[in-house]
């Protein structure tokens, strides 16, 4: 499984994918609260689909905002930390 964090048009979408098939999605507005909402939203999505963190191979980020925006940097930091943990723990 892969989680894609999509930041587009002031909207955050979490996509849970099995290969290229979207299994589940969760949307919320980008209101400069990503640091408070992102991890709980990922946890909610995993629980809803009866998955554990170990079932998610990696997290990817797609954003229409530049890399200088805090929202994009936060999403990429979470993705990099998750991906690092999956390969080193």
PAFI-267744 format. One line per 3 residues: number of its first residue (from 1); for each residue x, y, z of C-alpha. Coordinates in nm, 4 decimals, m for minus. Layout:
BEGIN
NUM	X/Y/Z; ... $
# end
This chain:
BEGIN
1	0.0000/0.0000/0.0000; 0.1045/0.3573/m0.0667; m0.0342/0.6809/0.0752 $
4	m0.0219/0.9815/m0.1525; m0.0538/1.3269/0.0009; m0.1977/1.5492/m0.2691 $
7	m0.1987/1.9263/m0.2167; m0.4003/2.0995/m0.4839; m0.6254/2.4066/m0.5028 $
10	m0.6060/2.4698/m0.1251; m0.7264/2.1133/m0.0610; m0.5390/1.8248/0.1025 $
13	m0.6273/1.4778/m0.0222; m0.4901/1.1578/0.1242; m0.5101/0.8687/m0.1191 $
16	m0.4594/0.5107/m0.0041; m0.3464/0.3096/m0.3037; m0.2897/m0.0577/m0.3703 $
19	m0.0688/m0.0488/m0.6790; m0.2508/0.2119/m0.8902; m0.5986/0.1385/m0.7523 $
22	m0.7357/0.3940/m0.5065; m0.8671/0.2057/m0.2036; m0.9721/0.5055/0.0044 $
25	m0.9407/0.8828/0.0143; m0.9788/1.1560/0.2709; m1.0095/1.5291/0.1954 $
28	m0.9774/1.8343/0.4121; m0.9143/2.2024/0.3367; m0.5624/2.3416/0.3583 $
31	m0.6075/2.5913/0.6411; m0.2501/2.6105/0.7692; m0.3239/2.3315/1.0175 $
34	m0.1524/2.0468/0.8378; 0.0834/1.9831/1.1284; m0.2199/1.9187/1.3502 $
37	m0.4265/1.7189/1.0997; m0.1915/1.5100/0.8870; m0.0809/1.2289/1.1192 $
40	m0.4233/1.1872/1.2869; m0.5818/1.1733/0.9389; m0.3365/0.9055/0.8251 $
43	m0.4085/0.7107/1.1452; m0.7844/0.7433/1.0874; m0.7494/0.6182/0.7294 $
46	m0.5424/0.3184/0.8388; m0.7880/0.2248/1.1155; m1.0847/0.2621/0.8807 $
49	m0.9220/0.0182/0.6369; m0.7991/m0.2170/0.9131; m0.4349/m0.1560/0.8272 $
52	m0.1234/m0.1043/1.0356; 0.1566/0.1408/0.9701; 0.3744/m0.1496/0.8538 $
55	0.1241/m0.2175/0.5727; 0.2098/0.1168/0.4100; 0.5293/0.0814/0.2056 $
58	0.5776/0.4509/0.1481; 0.4203/0.7941/0.1416; 0.4486/1.0214/m0.1610 $
61	0.3690/1.3921/m0.1969; 0.2287/1.5776/m0.4967; 0.1761/1.9506/m0.4614 $
64	0.0794/2.2409/m0.6826; 0.2433/2.4717/m0.4274; 0.6115/2.5469/m0.4435 $
67	0.8631/2.3793/m0.2135; 0.8926/2.7049/m0.0182; 0.5395/2.6745/0.1204 $
70	0.5175/2.5389/0.4742; 0.2349/2.3019/0.3813; 0.4486/2.1322/0.1182 $
73	0.7517/2.1181/0.3461; 0.5484/1.9616/0.6272; 0.3990/1.6981/0.3976 $
76	0.7410/1.6129/0.2540; 0.8950/1.5912/0.6006; 0.6271/1.3464/0.7165 $
79	0.6724/1.1418/0.3991; 1.0518/1.1339/0.4318; 1.0351/1.0349/0.7998 $
82	0.7797/0.7609/0.7271; 0.9789/0.6254/0.4339; 1.3005/0.6301/0.6352 $
85	1.1355/0.4420/0.9223; 0.9928/0.1804/0.6854; 1.3360/0.1012/0.5419 $
88	1.5482/0.1299/0.8571; 1.3344/m0.0091/1.1392 $
# end
